[in-house]
């Protein structure tokens, strides 16, 4: 039985500061999908989720949501400036008859709806945003790091609630156990494109490694072919004859194919002096002391 699409992205391209984030990207999220959205840091996971939510407009391409389908997004940094309390924010899109849903979510996620927005921490604001989304109960939930700022009991409540719900969702998370327990398929952002695996996060790493191994094998075959053709072009006198110019052109095309390949980002090497300088102060430390028993680690 065919499943109904909840959202479809097609031919999505997006560039920030001259650097392409996505190029001709496309995929569909369907009824019943429970997807982990994975990729290395900086690959564009959160940006893609904002494109799905309609908060970021792509340079090209189409975002299609069928009439009547509700899509909800859990904001990383929600704007609560128009509300007095966290509860006012969480209740803002609900009818009075549905207010009990926020009370249930507030108990499960451990935040106080009566907390004034002005005194609420970043973690409390995020929990209020998550409670708001859970209470609104959209057909498709877009969850960006939902377990941040949650303790073990709250994570367990969220996991159980999502597992028992009928909602579809796409989730970004560094919590591997959370992803493994909940997801049934995986979207992998890799070098500006999205691949889909019809298995949950628990199968992702084996699939990724196999994909990279196959790429390496293809790249090795291409390099060997280029090397053989280049030797022929240099050593074969017949290469200069008109009837062999097609083979010379083919060599150029092989080299262009290799140049067009996008390399994977290698494992990071730590080098403190290599980072770009920023105008913003990141951290300031003064008079730090640290010791473990009699072992002194830092002094002043």
Residue pairs with C-beta under 8 A, 6 or more apart in sequence:
3 30
3 31
3 32
3 33
4 30
4 31
4 66
5 28
5 29
5 30
5 31
5 64
5 66
6 29
6 30
6 31
6 33
6 65
6 66
6 69
6 71
6 139
6 140
6 168
7 28
7 29
7 52
7 63
7 64
7 65
7 69
7 71
7 140
8 26
8 27
8 28
8 29
8 62
8 63
8 64
8 65
9 25
9 26
9 27
9 28
9 51
9 52
9 61
9 62
9 63
9 64
10 26
10 61
10 62
10 64
11 24
11 25
11 26
11 60
11 61
11 62
12 22
12 24
12 25
12 26
12 51
12 58
12 60
12 61
12 62
12 63
13 20
13 22
13 23
13 24
13 25
13 58
13 59
13 60
13 61
14 20
14 21
14 22
14 44
14 47
14 51
14 56
14 58
14 59
15 21
15 59
20 192
21 44
21 47
21 192
22 44
22 48
22 58
22 192
22 193
23 192
23 193
24 61
24 193
25 48
25 61
25 192
25 193
25 194
26 61
26 194
27 187
27 194
27 196
29 35
29 52
29 140
29 168
29 170
30 168
31 139
31 168
32 168
33 168
33 169
33 170
33 184
33 185
34 162
34 168
34 169
34 171
34 182
34 183
34 184
34 185
34 200
35 169
35 170
35 171
35 183
35 184
35 185
35 186
35 187
36 170
36 171
36 172
36 173
36 179
36 183
36 185
36 186
36 187
36 200
36 201
36 204
37 45
37 48
37 49
37 170
37 171
37 172
37 187
37 189
38 45
38 172
38 179
38 186
38 187
38 188
38 189
38 201
38 204
39 45
39 188
39 189
39 190
40 265
43 189
43 190
44 189
44 192
45 144
45 172
45 189
46 76
46 144
46 172
47 56
48 189
48 194
49 73
49 142
49 144
49 170
49 172
50 56
50 73
51 57
51 58
51 63
52 63
52 71
52 73
52 142
52 170
53 71
53 73
53 142
54 63
54 71
55 73
65 71
69 139
69 140
70 136
70 138
70 139
70 140
71 138
71 139
71 140
71 142
72 133
72 136
72 138
72 140
72 141
72 142
73 133
73 142
73 144
74 126
74 129
74 130
74 133
74 141
74 142
74 143
74 144
74 146
75 129
75 144
76 126
76 144
76 145
77 122
77 125
78 89
78 125
78 126
78 128
78 129
80 86
80 89
80 117
80 120
80 125
80 128
81 117
83 89
83 92
83 117
84 116
84 117
85 113
85 114
85 115
85 116
85 117
86 111
86 112
86 113
86 114
86 115
86 117
86 120
86 124
86 125
86 128
87 102
87 106
87 113
87 114
87 115
87 128
88 117
89 117
89 128
89 129
89 132
90 102
90 105
90 106
90 113
90 128
90 129
90 131
90 132
90 135
91 99
91 102
91 113
91 132
91 135
92 132
93 132
93 136
94 101
94 102
94 135
94 136
98 135
101 134
101 135
101 137
102 113
102 131
102 132
102 135
103 113
104 135
105 130
105 131
105 132
105 134
105 135
106 112
106 113
106 131
108 154
108 157
108 158
108 161
109 127
109 130
109 131
109 134
109 150
109 154
109 157
109 158
110 127
110 150
110 151
110 153
110 154
111 124
111 127
111 128
111 131
112 124
113 128
115 124
117 125
120 128
122 149
123 148
123 149
124 149
126 148
126 149
127 149
127 150
127 154
130 143
130 146
130 158
133 141
133 143
134 158
134 161
137 165
137 167
138 167
139 167
139 168
140 167
140 168
140 169
140 170
141 162
141 167
141 168
141 169
141 170
141 171
142 169
142 170
143 169
143 170
143 171
143 172
143 173
144 171
144 172
145 172
145 173
145 174
146 158
146 171
146 173
147 155
147 158
147 173
147 175
147 178
150 158
155 175
155 178
159 178
159 181
159 182
162 169
162 182
163 181
163 182
170 187
171 178
171 179
171 182
171 183
173 179
176 201
179 200
179 201
180 200
180 201
180 202
182 200
183 200
183 201
184 198
184 199
184 200
185 196
185 197
185 198
185 199
185 200
186 196
186 197
186 199
186 200
186 201
186 203
186 204
186 207
187 194
187 195
187 196
188 194
188 195
188 196
188 197
188 204
188 207
188 208
190 264
191 262
191 264
192 262
195 211
197 203
197 204
197 207
199 207
212 264
215 264
219 258
219 261
222 254
222 257
222 258
223 258
225 254
226 251
226 254
226 255
226 258
229 247
229 250
229 251
229 254
230 251
232 239
232 247
233 239
233 247
233 248
233 251
236 244
238 244
239 247
239 248
287 300
288 298
288 300
289 298
289 299
289 300
290 296
290 297
290 298
291 297
291 298
